[in-house]
Amino acid sequence: MKYNILMQSSKLTSFILDKIMVLVLLWVCLAVLPGCSGTGQESASVPGNSIPSSLPGGADSSPYQADTQNPVVEDGITEVEVVEVIDGDTIKILLGGRVQKLRFIGVDSPELNHPARGEEPLASSARDFTRTRLAGQTIRLEFDVEKTDQYGRLLGYIWLGDELFNETLLKEGYAQVVTFPPNVKYTERFRSAQQIAIQNGHGLWSQENQANVDGKKTYVGSLQSNKYHFPDCKWAQQIAPERQIWFSSPSEAAAAGYEPCGTCSP
Ligand SMILES: [Zn+2]
């Protein structure tokens, strides 16, 4: 009799334990699954993943004051007038009745007023090239996934007929490829254009320009990312020694598929 009660009590315990297991599993599923759907949003917080900005909101002596507070964007491809060229990869356009600053997607030209290094090599040439091609022109503006950046600038692709001007800058060596997901529509096309510029020694990749940097400086990247840095960059210093990859020039880094860090602009 005592044995029988023990058996029944044991069956009851087993039954209750089964129910608890089912409840715990249900709770785990509900708690974990919603978190999985949000992972697509995290690319914006990757270290160094911010587009370098010359004059993001600083002094602007231009007669065309850009409105960066409430950017106006339009879907599809829009015809706009270029009212001013600021540097190789930044212009001001008239869109929606307002002057707005526009940063080209996927490319980075040398800066005229780098915070640490002043005017970078070829910055004036890049600006003059863009000015010659775009100033006063009507262009077609194509947006990608993100239409504005953290500085309130529009982000776009510049079309002149069939010519993608962002790509032209790369072919001429007046810019390097920089990729900022999710704006990656023409990334492969841009990398190919840059490879051609490197092979032909155009602009930034000319022997003369590379001679200024080759052998005097080194650059470091991480095996786990595609960015390269000056060794004193705060992001470079977080790369563990076993994950470091070193380059003797920007062209060597670019040929290996690396892009300049947005923080230290190597
Ligand atoms: Zn860096």
Boltz pocket constraint, residues with backbone or C-beta under 6 A from the ligand:
constraints:
  - pocket:
      binder: B
      contacts: [[A, 48], [A, 228], [A, 229], [A, 230], [A, 233], [A, 234], [A, 235], [A, 236], [A, 261], [A, 262], [A, 263], [A, 264], [A, 265]]
      max_distance: 6.0
